[in-house]
Amino acid sequence: MPKINIFWFRRDLRLEDNTALNYAIKEDKPLLPIFIFDKNILDKLEDKNDARVSFIHKQIDEMSKKLGKVGSSIKTFHSSPLEAFKYLTANFDIDSVFTNRDYEPYALERDGEIENHLKKDGIGFYTFKDHVIFEKEEIVSGGGTFYKVFTPYSRVWRAKFEANPPIPQGDASEIDNWFVQHEEIISLNDMGFEASSIEIPAPDVDEEIIRKYNEQRDFPALDATSKLGVHLRFGTISIRKLAIKAKSLNSTFLNELIWRDFYAMILANNHYVAERAFKPQYDEIPWRQDEEGFQQWCDGKTGYPIVDAGMRQLNTTGYMHNRIRMVVASFLTKHLLIDWRWGEAYFAKKLLDFDLASNNGGWQWAAGTGTDAQPYFRVFNPTSQTEKFDHELKYIKKWVPEYGTNSYPEPIVEHKFARLRAIDTYKKALGK
């Protein structure tokens, strides 16, 4: 049996402009592509028709069929990564494994375990940057430390991007050194999952939406956001291609991509934020253990229509408008004084575009506990947010049709009281 290399797909589900894949195909060895439906992750999912699992499965199937034209296919596993690699090392003569880096705590632990397993057999394990434009310590201050504030980070990011714009690579499916195999990918049913009925938009970049992004992005009744979050999350589009396009079309949209890099950098440099407040003193806040209030928030029954509209949109579609994400997060953490981690976990369960770094960063921003967060005394007023961004109530009426009738609940907490309670609670906890 000839020596082969392995390419391990993870959150980079595309054959085009895929960094590690492009390095792997330059090697003069047959290349076996694999994907692991990781039991360590999937076994924790309560919803067995999770739209994200369906989406991943569909993408793997499409890529595998494309590789079928060159006599190959993606070898799939439904196991822990270690079990998959134990099978691979026992059944193939492997020279090296190529994959793209992931910065989440579980991913780092997983990769360390796989690298140690491969090392025993003298197999190389090579990782590459692909998920972000600039990673962990590529954007640093003059003193050589990572930035904790977004604005100076974004200035350096833009200057570096301008000076060395990325050069996207071609389509790897056209090469001829794929390992020849014909194998069906494992089915959803065999993994205990079902196909989801939730529609995920195609990874098409709507240039008109991006051009008008700064003018229209805050109005939830408009179809004016890119809906590309899920594709960035699973790598079904290239962040490099999107950033290049954004630079030529709209600076505000590019800024959103820089925020994504910023939060990925914060997580990569501060693993503890996955569990605790970025600012340690904020872990002293005595959050209310209000399970009933939390459930009303989850169900979109708080009596605040813009909050309820957002939660119902999330529960129905797996998506929530960007502006409304801030409103509902502020409401949970400030109006209800419920721990941001409860909201973060609910979003993780429901959001199609759930990404640990961005989700954590957004929740800690809203709660005031994170890096460059809104100050603790800033409490979004749901009524003024409605007046500014959904003045005609189009968004609210779409998701809360009973608003204005007797069947719509009274507010579960009064705004002025909640605002003062939040500020007072934060002040005392922080010794202000």
Rosetta blueprint (number, residue, H / E / L):
1 M L
2 P L
3 K L
4 I E
5 N E
6 I E
7 F E
8 W E
9 F E
10 R L
11 R L
12 D L
13 L L
14 R L
15 L L
16 E E
17 D L
18 N L
19 T H
20 A H
21 L H
22 N H
23 Y H
24 A H
25 I H
26 K L
27 E L
28 D L
29 K L
30 P L
31 L E
32 L E
33 P E
34 I E
35 F E
36 I E
37 F E
38 D E
39 K H
40 N H
41 I H
42 L H
43 D L
44 K L
45 L L
46 E L
47 D L
48 K L
49 N L
50 D L
51 A H
52 R H
53 V H
54 S H
55 F H
56 I H
57 H H
58 K H
59 Q H
60 I H
61 D H
62 E H
63 M H
64 S H
65 K H
66 K H
67 L H
68 G H
69 K L
70 V L
71 G L
72 S L
73 S L
74 I L
75 K E
76 T E
77 F E
78 H E
79 S E
80 S L
81 P H
82 L H
83 E H
84 A H
85 F H
86 K H
87 Y H
88 L H
89 T H
90 A H
91 N H
92 F L
93 D L
94 I E
95 D E
96 S E
97 V E
98 F E
99 T E
100 N E
101 R L
102 D L
103 Y L
104 E L
105 P H
106 Y H
107 A H
108 L H
109 E H
110 R H
111 D H
112 G H
113 E H
114 I H
115 E H
116 N H
117 H H
118 L H
119 K H
120 K L
121 D L
122 G L
123 I L
124 G E
125 F E
126 Y E
127 T E
128 F E
129 K L
130 D L
131 H L
132 V L
133 I L
134 F L
135 E L
136 K L
137 E L
138 E L
139 I L
140 V E
141 S L
142 G L
143 G L
144 G L
145 T L
146 F E
147 Y L
148 K L
149 V L
150 F H
151 T H
152 P H
153 Y H
154 S H
155 R H
156 V H
157 W H
158 R H
159 A H
160 K H
161 F H
162 E H
163 A H
164 N L
165 P L
166 P L
167 I L
168 P L
169 Q L
170 G L
171 D E
172 A H
173 S H
174 E H
175 I L
176 D L
177 N L
178 W E
179 F L
180 V L
181 Q L
182 H L
183 E L
184 E L
185 I L
186 I L
187 S L
188 L L
189 N H
190 D H
191 M H
192 G L
193 F L
194 E L
195 A L
196 S L
197 S L
198 I L
199 E L
200 I L
201 P L
202 A L
203 P L
204 D L
205 V L
206 D L
207 E H
208 E H
209 I H
210 I H
211 R H
212 K L
213 Y H
214 N H
215 E H
216 Q H
217 R L
218 D L
219 F L
220 P L
221 A L
222 L L
223 D L
224 A L
225 T L
226 S L
227 K L
228 L L
229 G H
230 V H
231 H H
232 L H
233 R H
234 F H
235 G L
236 T L
237 I L
238 S L
239 I H
240 R H
241 K H
242 L H
243 A H
244 I H
245 K H
246 A H
247 K H
248 S H
249 L H
250 N L
251 S H
252 T H
253 F H
254 L H
255 N H
256 E H
257 L H
258 I H
259 W H
260 R H
261 D H
262 F H
263 Y H
264 A H
265 M H
266 I H
267 L H
268 A H
269 N H
270 N L
271 H H
272 Y H
273 V H
274 A H
275 E L
276 R L
277 A L
278 F L
279 K L
280 P H
281 Q H
282 Y H
283 D H
284 E H
285 I L
286 P L
287 W L
288 R L
289 Q L
290 D L
291 E H
292 E H
293 G H
294 F H
295 Q H
296 Q H
297 W H
298 C H
299 D H
300 G L
301 K L
302 T L
303 G L
304 Y L
305 P H
306 I H
307 V H
308 D H
309 A H
310 G H
311 M H
312 R H
313 Q H
314 L H
315 N H
316 T H
317 T H
318 G L
319 Y L
320 M L
321 H L
322 N H
323 R H
324 I H
325 R H
326 M H
327 V H
328 V H
329 A H
330 S H
331 F H
332 L H
333 T H
334 K H
335 H H
336 L L
337 L L
338 I L
339 D L
340 W H
341 R H
342 W H
343 G H
344 E H
345 A H
346 Y H
347 F H
348 A H
349 K H
350 K H
351 L L
352 L L
353 D L
354 F L
355 D L
356 L H
357 A H
358 S H
359 N H
360 N H
361 G H
362 G H
363 W H
364 Q H
365 W H
366 A H
367 A H
368 G L
369 T L
370 G L
371 T L
372 D L
373 A L
374 Q L
375 P L
376 Y L
377 F L
378 R L
379 V L
380 F L
381 N L
382 P H
383 T H
384 S H
385 Q H
386 T H
387 E H
388 K H
389 F H
390 D L
391 H L
392 E L
393 L L
394 K H
395 Y H
396 I H
397 K H
398 K H
399 W H
400 V L
401 P L
402 E L
403 Y L
404 G L
405 T L
406 N L
407 S L
408 Y L
409 P L
410 E L
411 P L
412 I L
413 V L
414 E L
415 H H
416 K H
417 F H
418 A H
419 R H
420 L H
421 R H
422 A H
423 I H
424 D H
425 T H
426 Y H
427 K H
428 K H
429 A H
430 L H
431 G L
432 K L
